[in-house]
Amino acid sequence: MLGFPAFTGHGEPGRQGHSDAATRASVESALHAAADIEAGEIAVSISGSYTILEGFVRRRGDVERAIEIAEGVVGRGYVRGRLLRR
């Protein structure tokens, strides 16, 4: 864990009552704080209860790692990855 605990106990699954902006900022911060992934070309958006990751990663395994990091913030199963490897 990167020091970004999952939002818990706030109602709506995947978002737990936080605003879109707060959720997006938390996921972006977690991605940029991770030393093992280059997050400069990853865009984070919110669609309903889901956090969407779009953009590009450079290494094999970075797609899964980015999703893992985001799930650490919003909860398992509430992240959709639309990332491509360059």
Kinemage of the C-alpha trace (Angstrom):
@kinemage 1
@onewidth
@group {chain A} dominant
@subgroup {mainchain}
@vectorlist {calphas} color= white
{ca met a 1} P 0.000 0.000 0.000
{ca leu a 2} L 1.261 3.448 -0.869
{ca gly a 3} L -0.256 5.313 2.034
{ca phe a 4} L -3.506 5.932 0.165
{ca pro a 5} L -6.052 3.884 2.108
{ca ala a 6} L -9.198 2.796 0.308
{ca phe a 7} L -12.224 4.951 1.003
{ca thr a 8} L -14.425 2.885 3.294
{ca gly a 9} L -17.720 3.110 5.066
{ca his a 10} L -19.315 5.938 3.089
{ca gly a 11} L -22.197 4.415 1.151
{ca glu a 12} L -21.946 4.182 -2.631
{ca pro a 13} L -19.809 1.212 -3.700
{ca gly a 14} L -16.625 2.153 -5.518
{ca arg a 15} L -16.943 5.809 -4.683
{ca gln a 16} L -18.024 5.680 -1.033
{ca gly a 17} L -19.644 9.115 -1.107
{ca his a 18} L -16.621 11.107 -2.251
{ca ser a 19} L -16.917 13.626 -5.050
{ca asp a 20} L -15.667 12.791 -8.523
{ca ala a 21} L -12.886 15.333 -8.124
{ca ala a 22} L -11.704 13.904 -4.799
{ca thr a 23} L -11.759 10.338 -6.117
{ca arg a 24} L -9.937 11.303 -9.315
{ca ala a 25} L -7.314 13.292 -7.388
{ca ser a 26} L -6.691 10.428 -4.961
{ca val a 27} L -6.201 7.908 -7.760
{ca glu a 28} L -3.939 10.284 -9.708
{ca ser a 29} L -1.845 10.928 -6.593
{ca ala a 30} L -1.484 7.215 -5.925
{ca leu a 31} L -0.436 6.525 -9.522
{ca his a 32} L 2.141 9.327 -9.532
{ca ala a 33} L 3.506 8.284 -6.131
{ca ala a 34} L 4.194 4.735 -7.289
{ca ala a 35} L 7.871 4.432 -8.107
{ca asp a 36} L 7.402 1.319 -10.230
{ca ile a 37} L 5.109 2.810 -12.896
{ca glu a 38} L 5.298 5.812 -15.245
{ca ala a 39} L 1.891 7.470 -14.876
{ca gly a 40} L 2.476 10.591 -16.976
{ca glu a 41} L 0.290 9.375 -19.835
{ca ile a 42} L -2.534 7.915 -17.749
{ca ala a 43} L -5.772 9.907 -17.534
{ca val a 44} L -8.213 9.205 -14.716
{ca ser a 45} L -11.949 9.807 -15.101
{ca ile a 46} L -15.089 8.813 -13.249
{ca ser a 47} L -18.175 7.219 -14.793
{ca gly a 48} L -20.882 6.389 -12.283
{ca ser a 49} L -19.377 4.090 -9.659
{ca tyr a 50} L -16.320 3.306 -11.766
{ca thr a 51} L -12.899 4.852 -12.086
{ca ile a 52} L -11.637 4.726 -15.675
{ca leu a 53} L -7.923 4.652 -16.533
{ca glu a 54} L -7.119 5.643 -20.119
{ca gly a 55} L -3.900 6.327 -21.953
{ca phe a 56} L -0.567 4.658 -22.433
{ca val a 57} L 1.971 2.726 -20.387
{ca arg a 58} L 5.461 1.696 -21.427
{ca arg a 59} L 6.198 -1.702 -19.911
{ca arg a 60} L 4.565 -5.074 -19.831
{ca gly a 61} L 2.642 -5.451 -16.599
{ca asp a 62} L 2.045 -1.714 -16.148
{ca val a 63} L -1.624 -2.026 -17.119
{ca glu a 64} L -2.249 -4.506 -14.327
{ca arg a 65} L -0.136 -2.486 -11.898
{ca ala a 66} L -2.036 0.737 -12.636
{ca ile a 67} L -5.353 -1.029 -12.049
{ca glu a 68} L -4.022 -2.532 -8.812
{ca ile a 69} L -2.961 0.906 -7.570
{ca ala a 70} L -6.334 2.462 -8.446
{ca glu a 71} L -8.201 -0.423 -6.788
{ca gly a 72} L -6.195 0.245 -3.649
{ca val a 73} L -7.886 3.640 -3.540
{ca val a 74} L -11.458 2.994 -4.751
{ca gly a 75} L -11.896 -0.709 -4.075
{ca arg a 76} L -11.512 -3.929 -5.974
{ca gly a 77} L -13.808 -4.259 -8.971
{ca tyr a 78} L -14.480 -0.540 -9.416
{ca val a 79} L -11.680 0.227 -11.888
{ca arg a 80} L -11.874 -0.151 -15.648
{ca gly a 81} L -8.621 -0.063 -17.582
{ca arg a 82} L -8.495 1.279 -21.115
{ca leu a 83} L -4.726 1.445 -21.190
{ca leu a 84} L -2.481 0.540 -24.104
{ca arg a 85} L 1.182 -0.375 -24.036
{ca arg a 86} L 3.455 1.568 -26.397
